[in-house]
Amino acid sequence: MAQTEQTPPTPDQAPAPNGNEKNGFARRKKVLGVVALMLVVAALGYYYHSRSRVSTDDAQIDGHIYSISPRVPGYVIEVLVADNQLVEKDQPLVRIDPVEYEVALADAVAGLSSLEEDSASAGQDVQSAQSEFSLAQLDLNRNRDLLRVQSVSQSAFDQAQSKADTARAKLLSAQAKLSAIGHGKASIKSSKIEAQKAKVRQASLNLEYATIVAPARGFVTRKAVEPGTMLAKGQPIMALVPLDPGEIWITANFKETQLTHVRPGQRVSIEVDAFPGATIGGKVDSIQAGTGASFSLFPPENAAGNYVKVVQRIPVKISLDNGTQGDPLPPLRVGMSVFPTIHIN
């Protein structure tokens, strides 16, 4: 059989698409249009969302860290706390042997009592010498009048004069002694007495300092003291870290380009790496007056000719609320990493 050669149909002879193909093509166009519209909406939403807030992962929890050290030297007889223990304000932490300071206080008190007794005795001596001098002066004046009328001898007058001079010298001596103690008046407190009272106050304070107390409510950390240790004045023996909401805050290092619209008082949402899912509220407290590099130990020197522009970071202090919707804060610790987001609008 002879085979007939089939030629492909020309465009004019191509079969027309049926209705199902037309509907499928229309549906694909519609889906693509919806997807494109969703992408545009999502892009616009992200743009406006990113414009209304700034965030950084270069942030951590900061707080007050009290360095505990003795104000007087001495031998440790008792350590009353352990590492990571919660203590209250003014709670005793360490006791130093107080015997030396008790003796010093007793000696200062005894010295003050002696000075006060000397002051009282000197006042009495002045009064007695004043009386003797007054009597001797009257006797001298009487003998001077009698001498004029030749009623007494010259020797009697000379004896009265000598007695008056002796009484005067005794009065001056008593007044000088009182002046050294009481500036000439028993009711006026002398510089020596005031100095001795200052010694008593200092000895009393030293005895009080023999018991080291907590300066605030917080947790004991880095305890480096045990009974039997000989402490020097100012030697660090432990640290105290308060963790109450008012004692801790967030230090977030934002890029300088992010701080255009950041102002104190703006709301902040804070995520803590250690507690996924928990969001803490806060607000911008303040913005540091310089970049972190400006306050570093070795600030960069840009005048050497090899300057490379680097976006600087500026620390922002963020205060904490008591959690979202009044919930208590999670157990935060100083140094934890956080992710703060500042709501600009």
C-alpha positions as CSV (number, residue, x, y, z in Angstrom):
1,M,0.0,0.0,0.0
2,A,1.2,3.3,-0.8
3,Q,1.7,5.6,2.2
4,T,0.3,9.0,2.1
5,E,2.4,11.8,3.6
6,Q,0.6,13.9,6.2
7,T,1.5,17.6,6.4
8,P,1.1,19.5,9.7
9,P,-1.9,21.8,9.8
10,T,-1.3,25.5,9.2
11,P,-2.2,28.1,11.8
12,D,-5.4,28.8,9.9
13,Q,-6.1,25.0,10.0
14,A,-5.2,24.6,13.8
15,P,-8.1,23.4,16.0
16,A,-9.6,26.0,18.2
17,P,-9.2,25.7,22.0
18,N,-12.1,24.3,23.8
19,G,-13.9,25.9,26.8
20,N,-12.0,24.0,29.5
21,E,-8.6,25.3,28.4
22,K,-9.9,28.9,28.3
23,N,-11.2,28.6,31.9
24,G,-7.9,27.1,33.2
25,F,-5.9,29.9,31.7
26,A,-8.2,32.5,33.2
27,R,-8.0,30.9,36.6
28,R,-4.1,30.9,36.4
29,K,-4.1,34.6,35.6
30,K,-6.5,35.3,38.4
31,V,-4.3,33.3,40.9
32,L,-1.1,35.1,39.7
33,G,-2.8,38.4,40.1
34,V,-4.0,37.6,43.6
35,V,-0.5,36.4,44.6
36,A,1.1,39.5,43.1
37,L,-1.4,41.7,45.0
38,M,-0.7,39.9,48.3
39,L,3.1,40.3,47.7
40,V,2.6,44.1,47.2
41,V,0.4,44.4,50.3
42,A,2.9,42.3,52.3
43,A,5.8,44.5,51.1
44,L,3.9,47.7,51.9
45,G,2.9,46.3,55.3
46,Y,6.5,45.3,56.1
47,Y,7.7,48.8,55.0
48,Y,5.3,50.6,57.2
49,H,5.9,48.1,60.0
50,S,9.6,48.6,59.8
51,R,9.3,52.3,59.7
52,S,7.4,52.4,63.0
53,R,9.8,50.4,65.1
54,V,13.5,49.7,65.4
55,S,15.2,46.7,67.1
56,T,18.6,45.3,67.9
57,D,20.0,42.0,69.2
58,D,23.0,43.8,70.7
59,A,21.4,44.3,74.1
60,Q,21.7,42.9,77.6
61,I,20.3,43.3,81.1
62,D,22.3,45.7,83.3
63,G,21.9,46.5,87.0
64,H,23.6,47.9,90.1
65,I,26.4,45.7,91.4
66,Y,27.5,46.6,94.9
67,S,31.1,45.7,95.8
68,I,31.2,44.7,99.5
69,S,34.4,45.5,101.4
70,P,35.3,46.2,105.1
71,R,35.6,49.7,106.3
72,V,38.0,48.6,109.1
73,P,40.7,45.9,109.0
74,G,40.4,42.8,111.2
75,Y,40.1,39.1,111.8
76,V,36.9,37.5,110.4
77,I,35.1,35.5,113.1
78,E,31.8,34.7,111.3
79,V,30.4,34.7,107.8
80,L,26.6,34.8,107.8
81,V,25.7,34.3,104.1
82,A,26.4,31.9,101.3
83,D,26.8,32.4,97.5
84,N,23.5,33.3,95.6
85,Q,21.6,33.9,98.9
86,L,19.0,36.6,98.9
87,V,19.6,39.1,101.7
88,E,17.6,42.1,102.9
89,K,19.0,45.6,103.3
90,D,21.1,46.1,106.5
91,Q,21.2,42.3,107.1
92,P,24.6,41.3,108.6
93,L,26.9,39.6,106.2
94,V,30.3,39.3,108.0
95,R,31.5,39.9,111.5
96,I,35.0,41.0,112.3
97,D,36.5,40.4,115.8
98,P,35.3,43.5,117.7
99,V,37.5,43.3,120.8
100,E,40.1,45.7,119.5
101,Y,37.5,48.3,118.6
102,E,35.7,47.8,122.0
103,V,38.9,48.6,123.8
104,A,39.5,51.6,121.6
105,L,36.0,52.9,122.3
106,A,36.5,52.4,126.1
107,D,39.8,54.2,126.0
108,A,38.3,57.2,124.1
109,V,35.3,57.4,126.5
110,A,37.7,57.3,129.5
111,G,39.8,60.1,127.9
112,L,36.7,62.2,127.4
113,S,35.6,61.7,131.0
114,S,39.0,62.7,132.3
115,L,39.0,65.9,130.2
116,E,35.5,66.8,131.4
117,E,36.6,66.2,135.0
118,D,39.7,68.3,134.5
119,S,37.5,71.1,133.0
120,A,35.2,71.0,136.0
121,S,38.2,71.0,138.5
122,A,39.8,73.8,136.6
123,G,36.6,75.9,136.9
124,Q,36.5,75.3,140.6
125,D,40.2,76.2,140.9
126,V,39.5,79.5,139.1
127,Q,36.6,80.3,141.4
128,S,38.8,79.6,144.5
129,A,41.7,81.6,143.2
130,Q,39.4,84.5,142.3
131,S,38.0,84.6,145.8
132,E,41.5,84.5,147.3
133,F,42.7,87.3,145.0
134,S,39.6,89.4,145.8
135,L,40.3,89.0,149.5
136,A,44.0,89.8,149.1
137,Q,43.2,92.8,147.0
138,L,40.8,94.2,149.7
139,D,43.4,93.6,152.4
140,L,46.0,95.4,150.2
141,N,43.7,98.4,149.7
142,R,43.0,98.6,153.4
143,N,46.7,98.5,154.3
144,R,47.4,101.2,151.7
145,D,44.8,103.5,153.3
146,L,46.2,102.8,156.8
147,L,49.7,103.3,155.6
148,R,48.8,106.9,154.5
149,V,47.8,107.8,158.0
150,Q,50.7,105.9,159.6
151,S,48.4,103.3,161.2
152,V,50.3,100.3,159.9
153,S,54.0,99.7,159.3
154,Q,55.6,99.5,155.9
155,S,56.4,95.8,156.5
156,A,52.7,95.0,157.0
157,F,51.8,96.8,153.8
158,D,54.6,94.9,152.0
159,Q,53.2,91.6,153.3
160,A,49.7,92.5,152.0
161,Q,51.2,93.5,148.7
162,S,53.1,90.1,148.4
163,K,50.0,88.2,149.4
164,A,47.9,90.0,146.7
165,D,50.6,89.3,144.1
166,T,50.7,85.6,145.1
167,A,46.9,85.4,144.8
168,R,47.0,87.2,141.4
169,A,49.6,84.7,140.1
170,K,47.5,81.8,141.4
171,L,44.4,83.2,139.6
172,L,46.3,83.7,136.4
173,S,47.6,80.1,136.6
174,A,44.1,78.7,137.2
175,Q,42.7,80.8,134.4
176,A,45.5,79.6,132.0
177,K,44.7,76.0,132.9
178,L,41.0,76.5,132.3
179,S,41.7,78.3,129.1
180,A,43.6,75.3,127.8
181,I,40.5,73.2,128.6
182,G,37.5,75.5,128.4
183,H,38.6,78.9,126.9
184,G,38.3,80.6,130.3
185,K,34.7,79.5,130.9
186,A,33.6,76.2,132.3
187,S,30.4,76.3,130.3
188,I,32.2,76.6,127.0
189,K,33.4,73.4,125.5
190,S,37.1,73.3,124.6
191,S,38.8,72.2,121.4
192,K,40.4,69.4,123.4
193,I,37.0,68.1,124.6
194,E,35.6,68.4,121.1
195,A,38.6,66.5,119.7
196,Q,38.2,63.8,122.3
197,K,34.4,63.6,121.5
198,A,35.3,63.1,117.8
199,K,37.6,60.2,118.8
200,V,34.8,58.7,120.8
201,R,32.5,59.0,117.7
202,Q,35.1,57.5,115.4
203,A,35.8,54.6,117.9
204,S,32.0,54.0,118.0
205,L,31.8,53.9,114.3
206,N,34.7,51.5,114.0
207,L,33.0,49.2,116.4
208,E,29.8,49.4,114.3
209,Y,31.8,48.8,111.1
210,A,33.1,45.5,112.6
211,T,29.7,44.1,111.4
212,I,29.5,44.3,107.6
213,V,25.8,44.7,106.5
214,A,24.1,44.6,103.1
215,P,23.7,48.1,101.5
216,A,20.5,46.9,99.6
217,R,18.2,43.9,99.0
218,G,19.9,41.5,96.6
219,F,21.7,38.3,95.9
220,V,25.2,37.5,97.2
221,T,27.7,36.7,94.5
222,R,31.4,36.0,94.2
223,K,31.8,35.5,97.9
224,A,35.5,35.4,98.7
225,V,35.7,35.4,102.5
226,E,35.7,32.6,105.1
227,P,36.1,32.6,108.9
228,G,39.7,33.1,109.9
229,T,40.5,35.5,107.0
230,M,42.5,38.6,107.9
231,L,40.9,41.4,106.1
232,A,42.4,44.7,105.0
233,K,40.5,48.0,104.8
234,G,38.8,48.2,101.4
235,Q,39.5,44.6,100.4
236,P,36.7,43.2,98.1
237,I,35.0,40.2,99.8
238,M,31.8,39.7,97.8
239,A,29.3,41.4,95.5
240,L,25.6,42.1,96.0
241,V,23.3,42.2,92.9
242,P,19.8,43.6,93.4
243,L,17.3,42.2,90.9
244,D,14.1,44.1,91.8
245,P,12.5,45.8,88.8
246,G,13.7,49.2,89.8
247,E,17.3,48.0,90.2
248,I,17.8,46.5,86.7
249,W,17.4,47.9,83.2
250,I,18.3,47.2,79.5
251,T,21.3,48.6,77.8
252,A,20.7,48.3,74.0
253,N,23.4,49.4,71.5
254,F,21.5,50.7,68.5
255,K,23.0,51.8,65.2
256,E,23.2,55.6,64.9
257,T,21.1,55.4,61.8
258,Q,18.3,53.8,63.9
259,L,18.0,56.6,66.4
260,T,16.6,59.3,64.1
261,H,13.1,59.2,65.7
262,V,13.9,57.5,69.0
263,R,13.0,59.6,72.0
264,P,12.8,59.0,75.8
265,G,9.4,57.7,76.9
266,Q,8.7,55.6,73.8
267,R,7.2,52.1,74.4
268,V,9.6,49.1,74.1
269,S,8.8,45.4,73.7
270,I,11.6,43.1,75.0
271,E,12.2,39.5,74.3
272,V,14.5,37.5,76.5
273,D,16.6,34.7,75.0
274,A,16.4,32.7,78.2
275,F,12.5,32.8,78.2
276,P,11.2,32.2,74.7
277,G,7.6,33.4,74.3
278,A,7.8,35.9,77.2
279,T,7.5,39.6,76.2
280,I,8.4,42.3,78.8
281,G,7.3,45.8,78.5
282,G,9.5,48.8,79.0
283,K,10.2,52.4,77.8
284,V,13.1,54.4,76.6
285,D,14.7,56.0,79.6
286,S,17.6,57.9,78.1
287,I,20.1,57.9,75.2
288,Q,23.8,58.0,76.0
289,A,25.6,61.3,75.2
290,G,28.2,59.6,73.0
291,T,28.9,56.4,71.1
292,G,30.4,53.3,72.7
293,A,33.7,53.8,70.9
294,S,34.0,57.3,72.3
295,F,34.1,56.0,75.9
296,S,36.3,52.9,75.2
297,L,39.7,52.5,76.7
298,F,41.4,53.2,73.4
299,P,39.1,55.4,71.2
300,P,39.7,55.1,67.5
301,E,42.1,57.6,66.0
302,N,40.8,58.8,62.6
303,A,43.5,61.3,61.9
304,A,46.1,58.7,60.8
305,G,45.0,58.7,57.2
306,N,43.5,55.2,57.1
307,Y,39.9,56.2,58.0
308,V,37.2,53.7,57.2
309,K,33.6,54.8,57.9
310,V,31.9,52.5,60.3
311,V,28.3,52.8,61.5
312,Q,28.6,53.6,65.2
313,R,26.4,52.2,68.0
314,I,25.0,54.3,70.8
315,P,23.8,52.8,74.1
316,V,20.2,53.3,74.9
317,K,18.9,52.8,78.5
318,I,15.5,51.1,78.7
319,S,13.6,50.8,82.0
320,L,11.5,47.8,82.7
321,D,7.8,47.4,83.5
322,N,6.4,44.7,85.7
323,G,5.7,42.5,82.7
324,T,2.8,42.4,80.3
325,Q,-0.7,42.9,81.7
326,G,0.6,43.1,85.2
327,D,2.4,39.7,85.1
328,P,5.5,39.5,87.3
329,L,8.8,39.6,85.6
330,P,10.6,36.3,84.8
331,P,13.7,35.7,86.9
332,L,16.1,38.0,85.0
333,R,19.8,38.1,85.7
334,V,22.4,40.7,84.9
335,G,24.1,40.1,81.6
336,M,21.3,38.1,79.9
337,S,20.8,38.7,76.2
338,V,17.6,40.4,75.1
339,F,16.0,41.6,71.9
340,P,14.3,45.0,72.4
341,T,12.0,46.7,69.9
342,I,11.3,50.4,70.2
343,H,7.8,51.5,69.0
344,I,8.5,54.9,67.4
345,N,4.9,55.7,66.5
